[in-house]
Amino acid sequence: MSNYILRAEKLSKRYRIVPTSGQSWRRHQRVLVDDIAQSIARFRNKDAYEKRVAFWALQDVSFEAGPGDIVGLIGRNGAGKSTLLKLLGRITEPTSGKAVIYGRVGSLLEVGTGFHSELTGRENIFISGAIIGMSRAEVKRKFDEIVDFSGVEKFLDTPVKRYSSGMEVRLAFSVAAHLHPQVLLVDEVLSVGDVAFQQKSLKKIREVSEYGGTILFVSHNMNTVASLCDRALVLERGKIAFPLGPVAEAIDYYLVESIQNQQGQLEEGRQGGLPQNIKITGFTLHDNSGAALETLTTGQSVNFQIRYQAENLSTLKNANAVILIKTIKGDVIANINSELALGGLNLTSQNGQINCKIDKLPLAPGNITISLIMEQNGQVVDRINEVFIGSIDSGGHLDGRKYGDTAGWLFIESEWSTEQQG
């Protein structure tokens, strides 16, 4: 008897890069002719052909998960997490390798997956059950429980295409979690739901695990991954960067690697704006001694340094810098804005540095990202998302006491006193 429920063996998925419909017909002609030539040439020079037309979304991913395991899949956007879940869920076929799964698979990968938009919620519940091999009688026994959990009873006989994204996710998760899956695949889609439903869903995931189910859970919220998962693996550009191991070690690896790759993230995360009269060219974090910071500390000082370049001196007027501190999930914790503090920046050089200092960081321990915005005359001219991915540590500021996830994000120093009567 095997001791695993799910096993991936060198799973790989390759996509072929093809011209888009927006390209000219002449460009299409060149590509098509080239493809014919390449179909012959690839046998002579296979490596060159692969580099030209192939994109590997996933390469040689192997791991095992057993009954009751809750495995976290961690990685930046484009790392291959969703591709891996689609291969395991049989939504797409691997280019090479194989996945061995014992039992039913429940999938919640993206809004609308597995539902027929023209059919009602009621009809989709029965279809979903039939797809994973359940009889109509089995689905009927679970029907009331599914509907009650989802909270969409009033709209049960309404076509799913009329549902909001939140309603669709609630029903899809309820179906996936209640039809006794041996393997449950959950992508970031749970973030669409409200906070109350998210908490209820996480509790249900733990119940599936307690009954022997295996869960693969994808999330950018490291706090949720840490509290929910037993083990985790880190994907990077389609390959395993950190093999399946203790969840705390996997998260530490992910955060440290993210910090070390910040210069690459500067261009990768650039979203731009209006024509970039002022461009962000660098970002660092330092303490008061000038030493670079890889982790921020509650109650300690931090210096933000933003380097910029401008086309000419006239473009420097009415400039404003914004530092956005967010949770890993993307919720804004703090908006540090030079315009609110100074009324704007006094920039006099085409190449320079903008400094922002916080004497005592008023944020509680947790995982964060930092994004940068440069504005001119109230309009965004440059934006870089997730220029920093890291954590806030309690250090000795909290005297070693545990600061739980439910305690919030602000650490506010205060004075307390008591008055006795009688």
KEVOKE-441089 format. One record per residue (C-alpha): residue number from 1; residue in three letters; x, y, z. Coordinates in Angstrom, 2 decimals. Layout:
N
   rofi   zator        px        py        pz
    NUM     ala         X         Y         Z
...
***
This chain:
422
   rofi   zator        px        py        pz
      1     met      0.00      0.00      0.00
      2     ser      1.46      3.37     -1.05
      3     asn      2.06      5.96      1.70
      4     tyr      1.24      8.86     -0.62
      5     ile     -1.99     10.09     -2.20
      6     leu     -0.37     12.45     -4.68
      7     arg      2.93     12.10     -6.48
      8     ala      4.44     14.33     -9.17
      9     glu      7.24     12.77    -11.21
     10     lys      9.32     15.24    -13.26
     11     leu      6.20     17.15    -14.33
     12     ser      6.92     19.56    -17.17
     13     lys      4.75     21.81    -19.29
     14     arg      5.95     23.55    -22.44
     15     tyr      4.06     26.18    -24.40
     16     arg      4.92     27.26    -27.94
     17     ile      5.38     30.96    -28.62
     18     val      3.31     31.98    -31.65
     19     pro      2.53     35.35    -33.29
     20     thr     -0.55     37.20    -32.03
     21     ser     -3.51     38.30    -34.10
     22     gly     -2.39     41.91    -33.72
     23     gln      0.65     41.36    -35.90
     24     ser      0.65     42.23    -39.57
     25     trp     -0.03     39.63    -42.28
     26     arg      3.48     40.18    -43.61
     27     arg      4.83     39.35    -40.16
     28     his      2.63     36.23    -40.11
     29     gln      4.05     35.18    -43.46
     30     arg      7.60     35.47    -42.22
     31     val      6.79     33.48    -39.09
     32     leu      4.99     30.73    -40.99
     33     val      7.81     30.34    -43.50
     34     asp     10.28     30.38    -40.69
     35     asp      8.29     27.67    -38.88
     36     ile      8.46     25.41    -41.94
     37     ala     12.19     25.95    -42.15
     38     gln     12.57     25.40    -38.44
     39     ser     10.61     22.14    -38.56
     40     ile     13.43     20.84    -40.74
     41     ala     16.26     22.66    -39.01
     42     arg     15.22     21.58    -35.51
     43     phe     16.44     18.06    -36.23
     44     arg     19.88     19.51    -36.97
     45     asn     19.97     21.96    -34.11
     46     lys     17.31     21.02    -31.57
     47     asp     18.65     23.26    -28.78
     48     ala     18.50     26.41    -30.92
     49     tyr     14.96     25.55    -32.03
     50     glu     13.76     25.04    -28.46
     51     lys     15.17     28.38    -27.34
     52     arg     13.45     30.14    -30.23
     53     val      9.87     28.88    -29.92
     54     ala      9.50     27.10    -26.56
     55     phe      8.50     28.49    -23.18
     56     trp      8.70     26.08    -20.25
     57     ala      6.10     27.05    -17.66
     58     leu      7.12     24.05    -15.53
     59     gln     10.21     21.84    -15.62
     60     asp     11.01     18.58    -13.81
     61     val      8.86     19.17    -10.72
     62     ser      8.77     16.17     -8.39
     63     phe      7.31     15.75     -4.89
     64     glu      4.99     13.55     -2.83
     65     ala      2.15     14.34     -0.42
     66     gly      0.40     11.91      1.88
     67     pro     -2.95     11.66      3.69
     68     gly     -3.66     14.71      5.85
     69     asp     -0.86     16.83      4.37
     70     ile     -1.50     20.51      3.70
     71     val      1.21     21.58      1.27
     72     gly      1.87     25.23      0.43
     73     leu      3.05     26.25     -3.03
     74     ile      5.04     29.50     -2.82
     75     gly      6.48     31.68     -5.56
     76     arg      6.21     34.98     -7.38
     77     asn      3.72     35.56    -10.19
     78     gly      4.74     33.45    -13.18
     79     ala      6.68     30.92    -11.09
     80     gly      4.50     28.02    -12.30
     81     lys      2.20     27.48     -9.32
     82     ser     -1.10     27.65    -11.22
     83     thr      0.34     25.56    -14.07
     84     leu      1.27     22.84    -11.58
     85     leu     -2.24     22.79    -10.10
     86     lys     -3.79     22.60    -13.58
     87     leu     -1.63     19.59    -14.42
     88     leu     -2.55     17.87    -11.15
     89     gly     -6.22     18.70    -11.68
     90     arg     -6.15     17.19    -15.21
     91     ile     -7.21     20.53    -16.70
     92     thr     -4.22     20.42    -19.03
     93     glu     -1.84     17.63    -20.03
     94     pro      1.88     17.63    -19.17
     95     thr      4.49     17.80    -21.91
     96     ser      6.50     15.21    -20.00
     97     gly      6.46     13.50    -16.64
     98     lys      3.38     12.25    -14.84
     99     ala      1.15     12.80    -11.83
    100     val     -0.17      9.87     -9.82
    101     ile     -3.26     10.63     -7.73
    102     tyr     -5.35      8.19     -5.72
    103     gly     -8.99      9.22     -5.35
    104     arg    -11.18     12.17     -6.21
    105     val     -9.75     15.61     -6.92
    106     gly    -11.54     18.82     -5.95
    107     ser    -10.22     21.94     -7.70
    108     leu    -10.65     25.63     -7.01
    109     leu     -8.19     27.22     -9.41
    110     glu     -9.84     30.34    -10.81
    111     val    -13.27     31.94    -10.90
    112     gly    -15.55     29.96    -13.21
    113     thr    -13.40     26.84    -13.56
    114     gly    -15.62     23.79    -13.87
    115     phe    -18.92     25.70    -14.00
    116     his    -21.17     26.12    -17.03
    117     ser    -22.17     29.79    -17.05
    118     glu    -25.57     29.20    -18.72
    119     leu    -26.67     26.63    -16.12
    120     thr    -28.00     27.41    -12.65
    121     gly    -26.11     26.97     -9.42
    122     arg    -28.23     23.91     -8.64
    123     glu    -27.44     22.28    -11.98
    124     asn    -23.74     23.02    -11.66
    125     ile    -23.59     21.32     -8.25
    126     phe    -24.85     18.06     -9.75
    127     ile    -22.63     18.37    -12.84
    128     ser    -19.55     18.96    -10.67
    129     gly    -20.35     15.85     -8.66
    130     ala    -20.79     13.78    -11.80
    131     ile    -17.47     15.01    -13.22
    132     ile    -15.53     13.65    -10.24
    133     gly    -17.43     10.34    -10.32
    134     met    -20.17     10.77     -7.72
    135     ser    -23.65      9.38     -8.21
    136     arg    -26.69     11.66     -8.16
    137     ala    -27.73     10.08     -4.85
    138     glu    -24.37     10.93     -3.28
    139     val    -24.61     14.56     -4.39
    140     lys    -28.19     14.83     -3.08
    141     arg    -27.06     13.67      0.36
    142     lys    -24.54     16.52      0.46
    143     phe    -26.68     19.08     -1.38
    144     asp    -28.16     20.97      1.59
    145     glu    -24.78     21.16      3.32
    146     ile    -23.16     22.55      0.16
    147     val    -25.82     25.22     -0.29
    148     asp    -25.82     26.24      3.37
    149     phe    -22.03     26.63      3.41
    150     ser    -21.98     28.68      0.19
    151     gly    -24.69     31.14      1.29
    152     val    -26.18     31.44     -2.22
    153     glu    -29.50     29.71     -1.50
    154     lys    -31.59     32.64     -2.80
    155     phe    -29.84     32.47     -6.17
    156     leu    -29.62     28.70     -6.52
    157     asp    -31.89     28.61     -9.57
    158     thr    -30.24     31.61    -11.23
    159     pro    -27.73     31.03    -14.08
    160     val    -24.16     31.22    -12.79
    161     lys    -23.36     33.93    -15.35
    162     arg    -25.49     36.27    -13.23
    163     tyr    -23.41     35.61    -10.10
    164     ser    -20.84     38.03     -8.76
    165     ser    -17.28     36.69     -8.59
    166     gly    -17.62     36.34     -4.82
    167     met    -20.83     34.28     -5.11
    168     glu    -19.26     32.05     -7.74
    169     val    -16.19     31.42     -5.60
    170     arg    -18.30     30.62     -2.53
    171     leu    -20.33     28.04     -4.43
    172     ala    -17.29     26.58     -6.22
    173     phe    -15.35     26.15     -2.99
    174     ser    -18.34     24.65     -1.22
    175     val    -18.78     22.07     -3.99
    176     ala    -15.06     21.26     -4.13
    177     ala    -14.71     20.84     -0.36
    178     his    -17.90     18.92      0.42
    179     leu    -17.81     16.18     -2.20
    180     his    -15.28     14.11     -0.24
    181     pro    -12.15     14.86     -2.29
    182     gln     -9.03     12.86     -1.52
    183     val     -7.03     15.73     -3.03
    184     leu     -8.10     19.40     -2.84
    185     leu     -6.34     21.98     -5.02
    186     val     -6.84     25.60     -3.92
    187     asp     -5.38     28.59     -5.76
    188     glu     -5.30     32.26     -4.69
    189     val     -8.93     32.55     -5.80
    190     leu    -10.12     32.39     -2.17
    191     ser     -8.98     35.99     -1.77
    192     val    -12.01     37.02     -3.86
    193     gly    -14.34     36.15     -1.00
    194     asp    -15.00     38.31      2.06
    195     val    -13.00     37.89      5.27
    196     ala    -15.71     35.86      7.04
    197     phe    -15.94     33.39      4.17
    198     gln    -12.16     33.13      3.92
    199     gln    -11.96     32.12      7.59
    200     lys    -14.78     29.61      7.14
    201     ser    -13.01     28.17      4.09
    202     leu     -9.69     27.81      5.89
    203     lys    -11.48     25.96      8.69
    204     lys    -13.04     23.63      6.10
    205     ile     -9.63     22.98      4.54
    206     arg     -8.36     21.87      7.94
    207     glu    -11.37     19.55      8.28
    208     val    -10.62     17.95      4.90
    209     ser     -7.07     17.36      6.14
    210     glu     -8.27     15.85      9.42
    211     tyr    -10.35     13.31      7.46
    212     gly     -7.26     12.22      5.54
    213     gly     -7.49     14.50      2.50
    214     thr     -4.40     16.03      0.87
    215     ile     -4.46     19.76      0.15
    216     leu     -2.24     21.82     -2.15
    217     phe     -2.65     25.48     -1.26
    218     val     -1.39     28.46     -3.30
    219     ser     -1.32     31.89     -1.68
    220     his      0.79     35.05     -1.60
    221     asn     -0.23     35.58      2.03
    222     met      2.71     34.10      3.95
    223     asn      0.88     34.45      7.27
    224     thr     -1.93     32.21      5.99
    225     val      0.53     29.71      4.50
    226     ala      2.46     29.57      7.79
    227     ser     -0.66     29.03      9.91
    228     leu     -2.37     26.53      7.57
    229     cys      0.35     24.42      5.95
    230     asp      2.60     21.74      7.42
    231     arg      5.13     21.80      4.59
    232     ala      5.78     23.94      1.52
    233     leu      7.88     24.11     -1.63
    234     val      9.08     27.17     -3.53
    235     leu      8.83     27.46     -7.32
    236     glu     10.94     29.87     -9.33
    237     arg     10.62     30.24    -13.11
    238     gly      8.98     26.85    -13.43
    239     lys     11.52     24.93    -11.37
    240     ile     11.72     23.87     -7.73
    241     ala     13.93     26.38     -5.94
    242     phe     13.28     24.98     -2.45
    243     pro     12.20     21.31     -2.23
    244     leu      9.23     20.25     -0.14
    245     gly     10.14     20.86      3.50
    246     pro      9.11     22.62      6.73
    247     val      6.86     25.57      5.95
    248     ala      8.86     28.06      8.07
    249     glu     12.07     27.22      6.20
    250     ala     10.35     27.51      2.81
    251     ile      8.93     30.96      3.68
    252     asp     12.32     32.15      4.97
    253     tyr     13.98     31.00      1.73
    254     tyr     11.34     32.76     -0.39
    255     leu     11.64     36.05      1.49
    256     val     15.46     36.04      1.52
    257     glu     15.64     35.24     -2.21
    258     ser     13.12     37.98     -2.93
    259     ile     15.27     40.51     -1.10
    260     gln     18.44     39.41     -2.90
    261     asn     16.73     39.72     -6.28
    262     gln     15.42     43.24     -5.69
    263     gln     17.37     44.80     -8.56
    264     gly     15.73     42.35    -10.96
    265     gln     12.37     43.13     -9.39
    266     leu     12.92     46.82    -10.10
    267     glu     12.44     46.25    -13.83
    268     glu     10.17     43.21    -13.52
    269     gly      7.73     45.11    -11.32
    270     arg      7.77     48.35    -13.28
    271     gln      4.24     49.23    -14.28
    272     gly      4.96     52.68    -15.67
    273     gly      2.43     55.45    -16.05
    274     leu      2.45     58.54    -18.22
    275     pro      5.58     59.13    -20.34
    276     gln      8.34     58.73    -17.77
    277     asn      9.68     62.26    -17.33
    278     ile     10.95     61.09    -13.94
    279     lys     12.07     57.45    -13.65
    280     ile     12.84     55.46    -10.49
    281     thr     16.29     53.91    -10.90
    282     gly     16.99     52.36     -7.49
    283     phe     15.71     51.62     -4.00
    284     thr     17.42     50.64     -0.76
    285     leu     16.61     50.38      2.95
    286     his     19.14     51.40      5.62
    287     asp     19.40     51.81      9.38
    288     asn     20.83     54.97     10.96
    289     ser     24.41     53.71     10.59
    290     gly     23.97     53.26      6.83
    291     ala     23.87     49.45      6.95
    292     ala     21.48     47.81      4.46
    293     leu     18.37     46.24      5.97
    294     glu     17.02     42.86      4.87
    295     thr     14.40     42.78      7.66
    296     leu     12.58     45.69      9.28
    297     thr     12.05     45.80     13.04
    298     thr      9.09     47.07     15.02
    299     gly      9.96     50.28     16.88
    300     gln     13.34     50.69     15.15
    301     ser     14.43     53.37     12.67
    302     val     14.37     52.80      8.92
    303     asn     15.60     54.98      6.06
    304     phe     14.02     54.64      2.60
    305     gln     16.25     55.79     -0.27
    306     ile     14.76     56.21     -3.75
    307     arg     17.08     57.05     -6.64
    308     tyr     15.63     58.82     -9.67
    309     gln     16.55     60.18    -13.10
    310     ala     14.78     63.00    -14.96
    311     glu     14.84     63.99    -18.63
    312     asn     15.43     67.66    -17.87
    313     leu     15.09     70.16    -15.04
    314     ser     11.64     71.32    -16.16
    315     thr     10.20     67.86    -15.48
    316     leu     11.13     68.09    -11.79
    317     lys      8.38     70.57    -10.91
    318     asn      5.48     69.40     -8.73
    319     ala      7.02     65.96     -8.15
    320     asn      5.81     63.62     -5.42
    321     ala      7.06     60.24     -4.15
    322     val      4.82     57.61     -2.57
    323     ile      5.89     54.52     -0.61
    324     leu      3.16     51.89     -0.29
    325     ile      3.60     49.22      2.37
    326     lys      1.26     46.26      1.83
    327     thr      0.54     42.84      3.23
    328     ile      1.69     39.89      1.09
    329     lys     -1.96     39.56      0.06
    330     gly     -1.91     43.11     -1.33
    331     asp     -3.84     45.09      1.29
    332     val     -2.35     48.55      1.87
    333     ile     -1.05     48.99      5.43
    334     ala      0.58     52.40      5.05
    335     asn      0.75     55.16      2.43
    336     ile      3.85     57.28      3.05
    337     asn      3.45     60.35      0.86
    338     ser      5.93     63.20      0.40
    339     glu      3.17     65.60     -0.66
    340     leu      1.25     65.07      2.57
    341     ala      4.42     65.61      4.61
    342     leu      6.09     68.44      2.66
    343     gly      3.59     69.68      0.11
    344     gly      5.84     68.26     -2.61
    345     leu      9.53     67.61     -3.33
    346     asn     12.21     70.18     -4.05
    347     leu     14.22     68.43     -6.79
    348     thr     17.00     70.47     -8.43
    349     ser     19.12     67.79    -10.14
    350     gln     18.31     65.45    -13.03
    351     asn     19.93     62.58    -11.13
    352     gly     19.40     62.36     -7.43
    353     gln     18.08     60.58     -4.38
    354     ile     14.93     61.02     -2.31
    355     asn     15.24     60.12      1.38
    356     cys     12.47     59.26      3.82
    357     lys     13.16     58.41      7.46
    358     ile     10.92     56.83     10.09
    359     asp     12.38     57.03     13.60
    360     lys     10.22     54.29     15.13
    361     leu      8.52     51.92     12.72
    362     pro      4.92     51.62     14.03
    363     leu      4.16     48.30     12.30
    364     ala      3.68     44.96     14.05
    365     pro      5.56     41.79     13.00
    366     gly      4.50     40.15      9.73
    367     asn      5.34     39.75      6.04
    368     ile      5.15     42.82      3.79
    369     thr      5.84     44.20      0.32
    370     ile      6.89     47.73     -0.61
    371     ser      5.83     49.41     -3.86
    372     leu      6.95     52.81     -5.18
    373     ile      5.07     55.53     -7.07
    374     met      6.45     58.70     -8.63
    375     glu      3.92     61.40     -9.45
    376     gln      4.03     64.72    -11.27
    377     asn      1.21     67.27    -11.17
    378     gly     -0.94     64.65     -9.43
    379     gln     -0.50     61.99    -12.14
    380     val      1.53     58.77    -11.96
    381     val      4.64     58.90    -14.18
    382     asp      6.38     55.77    -12.83
    383     arg      5.34     52.88    -10.63
    384     ile      7.19     49.78     -9.44
    385     asn      5.29     47.03     -7.66
    386     glu      6.92     44.83     -5.01
    387     val     10.34     46.44     -5.14
    388     phe     10.82     44.88     -1.69
    389     ile      9.40     41.64     -0.30
    390     gly     10.36     40.92      3.27
    391     ser      9.26     40.84      6.86
    392     ile      8.92     42.96      9.97
    393     asp     10.52     41.37     13.02
    394     ser      9.59     42.09     16.63
    395     gly     13.27     42.12     17.69
    396     gly     13.54     42.82     21.39
    397     his     10.96     45.59     21.20
    398     leu      8.11     43.33     22.29
    399     asp     10.17     41.56     24.98
    400     gly      9.88     38.25     23.19
    401     arg      6.11     38.05     23.60
    402     lys      4.17     36.45     20.74
    403     tyr      2.27     38.97     18.66
    404     gly     -0.52     36.95     17.04
    405     asp     -1.90     37.32     13.51
    406     thr     -5.23     38.63     14.86
    407     ala     -3.59     41.54     16.68
    408     gly     -3.52     43.81     13.62
    409     trp     -0.74     45.60     11.74
    410     leu     -0.13     48.71     13.86
    411     phe      2.03     48.78     16.97
    412     ile      1.07     51.94     18.83
    413     glu      3.07     52.95     21.88
    414     ser      0.80     54.08     24.67
    415     glu      0.78     54.92     28.36
    416     trp     -1.56     53.10     30.76
    417     ser     -2.60     53.79     34.34
    418     thr     -5.23     52.63     36.79
    419     glu     -7.36     54.30     39.45
    420     gln     -8.62     52.38     42.43
    421     gln    -11.94     53.23     44.05
    422     gly    -13.38     52.04     47.35
***
